[in-house]
Amino acid sequence: MRHIIKYIFSFIGLTVLVSCSTKIDTYSTKNQDAKIYPVYESTVIPYNIAPPNFQIREKGDKYIVRFVANADSFEVSTGKNADIPLKKWKSLLEKNKGGVVQVKIFSKEEGGWVKYNNIEFAIANEPIDPYVAYRLIEPGYELWNRMSIYQRCVENFEESPIMENSLTEKNCMNCHSFCKNDPETMLFHMRAQYGGTLIARGNDIKKVDPRTSWMPSGAVYPRWHPEGRFIAFSTNNTAQGFLSAHTNKVEVFDLESDIVIYDTQENRTYTNDLICSKGSFETFPEWSPDGRYLYFCSAPALKMPNEYKELKYDLLRIAFDPETSTFGNKVDTLVSAIKTGQSVSIPRISPDGKSLVFCLSNFGTFPIWHRENDLYLLDLESGEMNNMKEANSSESDSYHSWSSNGRWLVFGSRRFDGNYTRLYISYVDEQGNDHKAFLLPQKDPEHYDYQMKSYNIPECITGKVKISPYDFYDAAKGEALAAKGN
């Protein structure tokens, strides 16, 4: 009986759709854009992205939304929330790579059907990595006892936990990182009772403690050497202050920081005087794709917090020999704080090694709290740097990650409401031009209205992390293997 009822309703729905198509053969045209939420128009999207479901915020009793690309099309009869069929959407994009999708919105009003201006999406020829990993956390400094590291399939709406701190006494966990976007080679930190770094390769998980007696604090901001043997960390003694008369209400700063290298093969942590010095704050390491250079940020060690507004970081680079595990004898300055008058943080190099995207703010090392912070792209061949104006917003845009093919940048932005960090995606073409960023689609267009957590440290990955949270929990309960020092 249920199957018969389901069939009847399906038939009725089909009849409504067909009849609506007939009725809107005649309609009046409004020379204006329909108000939709979230906004997706005029963006470049990957052909494997999930449907960008949206809410229509125009008056009307019902709506028809048509999706047209060349000779292919389909339509949806809907209420205010347009729930785009996944299979039809993916088929349309797959057939029309490099083309354009037109979205035609019709509203049934008292006087009949009304059509709004067409909305357009450009479809890129290149896909985005199918998964993105991120941490869900409260947006402020007050609470962090409930947090999770999640992974989301961007090709549909499937979301699943990699790890949840409800399993580990609600401790802090942070700084997940993947080797060359590989879900089978990753790490993240645990603090408090379960303190240590969990390193996973395939189904094998090891708990280690990279910290040594000469480090000022634990190991954070990890970046994998492309060969998977070495991990560069920053070790930071961090503090925060609260500003009552400043547009940026919170300032996070380092009292000291250095760069260290953890050798996973030798279980050894070591460093070099040029990346670890008393006279400078070194932080945010990043490897070149060929593994021959280490990039990092550095600023003169100032008295903190008194001189926090004067703290401005350069972008530096030093040669590295993976065969001998040694560094070069000089450091190159790629972006000078003296010349820009601003501060660099979070360098991320494209997989082809041609471009580097970094954060640039007025001062300091924690751009997520700086509303003026923008993403900049540095051409590593010419040395030219440009503001990524299409991707950026009036709020902070930071913690960016390249897709494995180097055509997509996923980053956190507070543009949505100024308080919560959401994930945005921007296409970067072969010429290094960035394009208008779009919000990571959700099944429910109003999802971000009731999701009271920020999306933190997004990382593109080429597949799903298959290790369960319970396996990570079992590993976290064990003793951490202490690293050997220099």
N, C-alpha and C positions, 0 to 999 in steps of 0.2 A: 504493500500500500504506500509506504514512504517513497519508494522509487517512482510510483505512478504520480504522486503529488509533486515530487521533485521535477518530473518530466513536464507536468502541466505548467508549473511555474516557469520552467525554462522556455516552454513554448510561448507563454504569455510575454515573457521578457523579450523574446525574439520578435514577436508581433509588434510590440511597442517600438522596438528599434526600427523595424522596417517602416511602420506607419509614420514615425517621426521623420525618417529620411524623406518620405513622400511629402509631408507637410512643409518641410523647409525648402522645397523647391522655389518658393517665393518667400522673400524676407526683405526687411529694410536693413540698411547698412549704417552702422555708427562709425564715424571717422575718429575712433578713439581705441586705445588699448584696453582690453579687459583687465581688471585688477585681479591678479592671481597671487597665491601665497602657498609656498615660497616662490620667489621670482627666479625663473630659469631662462628666459628668452635671451637671444643674442649671444649664446654661449657656444663653445665647441665641446662636444661630448664624445666619449669613447663609444664605439659601437657595441661594447659588451656591458654598458652600464644598466643598472636597474631602472625601471620606469620612474620618471620624475613626477610622481603623483602630486597634484596641487589642488588647492581649494579655490573655487571661483567666488570672488567677492563682488558680485554684481547682482542687482535685483533680478528675480526671475522665478518662475514656478518650477522649471526644469531646464536642462541644458543638453546640448549635443556637442561633443568635441570630436572633430575629425583630424586624423593624423595622415598627412599626405607627403610622399617622397617619390618623385617621378610618377610612374604609372601605378605605384603601390599605395594602398591606403586602407585604413580601417576607422571605425568610429565607435564612440562610447556614448550611450544614453545614461545620464547621470544626474545626481543631485549636486550639491555644492562641492563635494569632494570627488574629484575625478580619479577613479581607481583604474589605472591603465592596465589592460591584460598583458601579463608578462610575455607569453609566447608570441602574441601578435606584435608587441613592441620590439622584441629581440629580432624577430624575422624581418621587420621593416628596416631596422638599422643594419642588420647583416647584409641585406640585399643592396643597400644604398650607401656603403662606405664612401667617404669623400664627397657625399652629396649634402642635401639640406632637407630637413623635416619641417614642414609647415603645419602649424597647429591652428585649426579654425574653430572658434568658439561661437556657438549659437545659444541665445537665451530666449526662452519662451516667456514673453511678457503679455500684458493686457492687450496690446494692439497687434499681437502676432509674434512671429519669430524675428529676432534681431541678431545681426552678425557683427562681431567686433573685428578689429584689425588682426591680421594674421600674426602669429608668433612664430619665430624661426629658431631652430637649432642647427648648427653645422655638425656633421658627423665626421669625426676623424678617421683616417685609415688605420690608425694604431690603437690597439686595446690598452686598457689599464690593467695592472695586476689584479687578479680576481679577489684578493683579500686585502683588508687593511686592519692592523692591530692598533689598539689604543687603550689608554687607561681612563676609566670613568671615575671622577672625583669631584667633591664639592668645589665650587669655584673660588672660595675665599680661603683665608688662612685659619679659620676657626676650627674646622672639623676635617679630619682625614681618616677617621677610624672605620669608615665604610668605603672601600674602594675595590675595584676589580680591573683586571686586564682582559679586554674582550677582543674578539676577532669578528669582523663582519664581512660576509661575502657581498661585494659591491655589484655583482651580477644579479643578485636577487636581494631579499631582505633578511636572510638568515644571519642571526647573531648568536654567538656562543662564548662562554667564558674560557679563557686560557688559565686564569687563576683568580680566585676570590679570597680576600683576606678574612672572610667569615670562617674559613677553615683554619686560620692561623692566629686566633685570638685577636683579630682586628688590628694586626700590626700594619706598619707602613710597608709598601712595596713599590718599587719604582724602576725607572730606567731600563725598560725592556729594549732589546736591540737584536737585530738579525744580521747575519753575514750574507751580504749581497742579495737581500730580499728573500732569503731561503728560510722557509718555515721550519726546516729540520735542523737548523743551526742557529740557536738563539740563547739569550740569557736575560735574567732580570734579578734585581736585588730584593732581599728580605731584610727587615730590620727587627730590632727588639729581641724577643725571646727566640725567634727563628732566624736570627741574623746570619747573613751569608749571601753569596752570589750563586744562583742556580744556572748551570751551563748545560744545555741540552744539545745533543747531537743524535739525530734519529730518535731512538727510544731510550737512549742512555742519558741519565741525568747525574751530574756531579755537583756537589755543594762545596764551594771553595771560599776562602777568605783572602782576597788579594792584598789586604792591608798589611803593612809592615810597621815596625816600631818608629821608623823615621818619617812616616806619612802623617800630615796634620789631621786627617780624618779618613773616613772610608772612601772607597772607590766609586765614583759616579760618572755620569755622561759617557758611557762606554761606546766605543766604535771598533768594529771588527776589522782587522787586516784582511784584505780580500782572499788571502790564502787560508784563512781560518785558524792560524796558529797563534797569532798575537792579538791582544785586545788593548787598545789605548784607553786609559781612564784619566779623568781629572779627580784630584783629591782636594776637596774644598772645605774650609772652615767657614760656614755660612751664618749670617745673622739677618734679621729683618727689622725695619723700622716703619712706623705708621705716620703718615703726613696729613695733617689736618687742613693745611692751606695750599694744597697742590692738586692738580688734576689727576695725578697718579697717587692714589691713596696709600699704596704699600710700596716700599723699596726693599728689595732683597739684594744683599751685597756680600762679598767675600772679605773675610779678615785675612785670609791667606789661601793660596791655591797653587797647585803644581800639576804637571802631567807625568803619569807613570805608565809603564808598559807591563802587562802581564803575559808571560809566556806560558800558554796552556800545556805545551809539551814538556817543559821543564818545571812547571809549577813554581815559577820564579817571577817576582816583581822587581823591576829595575827602572832606572831613569838615566838622565843625562843632564849635565849642568846647564845646557842651553834650553831645556824645557822644564827645568826645575831649579829655581833660583830664589834666594831670599829677597832680592831687589825687585822682583816682578810677580804679578799674579798671572799664572798661566792656566788656561781652561779651554773647554770645548775642542777636544782633538777630533781630527778627521783624516782618514787615509785617502791617498789618490787611488784610483782604480787599478793601477799597475803595482801598487804597494811600495813604490819607491820614494814617496814623500809623505810626511806627516804635516798636516796643516793644524794650526791652533790659534787661539786668541791670547793676547798678552797685554798687560797694562803695568805701568810703574806702580810699585807697592806704596799706597798712600795711607794716611792715618784715617781709619774708618771708625765711626761714621762721619766724622767732622768734614771730610773732604769727598763725600760720596758723589757730589755733582761734578767733581773734576776727574772722576775715574772713567777713563775712556780707553777702549781696547783696540789694538792693531790686529790685523790679520797677518799671520806669519807662516813661513814654510821652512822645513828642514829636510834634508835628504835622509833616506833610511835604506840600509842594506839588509834585506831579510835573510840572506845567507849567513851573515855574521852577526845578525841582531844588533847592529851598531848604527849610530847616527853620524851625519856629516859634521864638519867643524864650523859651519856658519849658518846663519838664519837670514832668510830673505823676507823683506816686508812687502806684502802685496797690496794692502790697504792701510794707509797711515791715518791714525786718529788726528795727528797734527794737521794734515791736509784737509781732511773731511770735517774736522771739528766735532765728530760724532764717534760713537762706540760700536764696534763690531761684535757680534755673537752668533753662535750656532752655524758654522760653515758646513755646507753640504754639497758635495761634488757630484755632477751628473755621471752616469755610468760610462759615457764615452770620454770622460776626462776633460771635456772642452769648456764646461761652464761650472761655476760655483755660485750657489745662492746662499746669502747670509742675511742676518737681521742687522739693521742700522737704526740706532736710537740716540737720543741726545747724550746719554751717559749710562754707565752701569753695565750689568751683566745679566739681567733677568728681564728680557724684553716683554714677557707676557703681561707685566704690570705697566708697561709704557704705551700709552695710547698713541704716541707719535711714531712708534716703531713701524718700519716698513721692511718689506723684502726687497733685496737688491740682487741683481745678477751680474757676476763678474765674468767676462770673457778671458779665460786663462791664456789664450794665445796673444790677444792684442792688449790686455790689461784694462780694457774699457769696462766701466761699471755703469749700470743703469737701474733706475727705480722701476720695479715691476708694477707700473701704474694700473694696468688692467686687472692684475690679481689683488692689489692692495686695497685698503679701505681707510676710513678715518679712525678706526679702532686698531688695536694691536693685531698684527698678523705674524705668526711665528711658528716654531717647531715644525718645520717642513720636512718632507721626505720625497725622494724621487721614486718613480716607478722604475722597474728593472730595464725598460726600454728607453728611459730618459725623456719621454714625451709628456709625462704628467707629473704635476707637483701637488701633493696633498699636504695641507697645513691647517693649523688651528687659527681661528679668527674669532674676535669678539664683536664683529660687525652686526651680528643678529640682534643683540639687545644691549651690548656694552658690558654685560656681566658674565654671561656663560660663553665658554669657548666651544665653537662648533667646527665641524670639519668641512673644508672647502677644497675644491679641485680645480686646478688651472692647467690648460693645455699650453705646452711650450713647444713651438714649432722648430724645424730644423735650422732656422735662422736665429734662434734664441729669443724670439718674440713671445711674450706671455699673452694670454688671452683671458677674457672675463671669467672670473671664477664662479663656480656654482656650488650650491650647498649639497652635501651628500644626501641623495634621496632617501626617503623613508616611506614605508607602506602607508602610514597615516600622515597626511600633510600637516597635521597639528602636533605631531610627535614632539617637536622641539619646544612647544608651549608647556608641556607638562613633564619633560625630562629635566629634572632639577639637578643635573650633574654636568660637569664640563668634560669635553673630549680632549684628552691630554696625550701628547707625544704620539701622533699617528705615524705608523710605519707601513709602507706598502710591502706586501709579501705575495709570492708567486703561487701559494697554495695554502691549505688549511693546516694549522698546528694540530697534530693528531694526539699529542700527549694530553691526557686528561688532567683536570685540576687535582684530582685525588692522587695521581702519580707524582705531581709536583709537591703535593702536601707530604707524601711519604718521604720524598727526598729532603724536604725542608726540615723534617723532624730530626734528621741525622746531624752529626757533628761536621762542621765545615773544615775542609782540609786547609791548613794554614800555609800560605805561600812563603817560600824562601826569599830572603832579602837580597840586596846587591851582593 
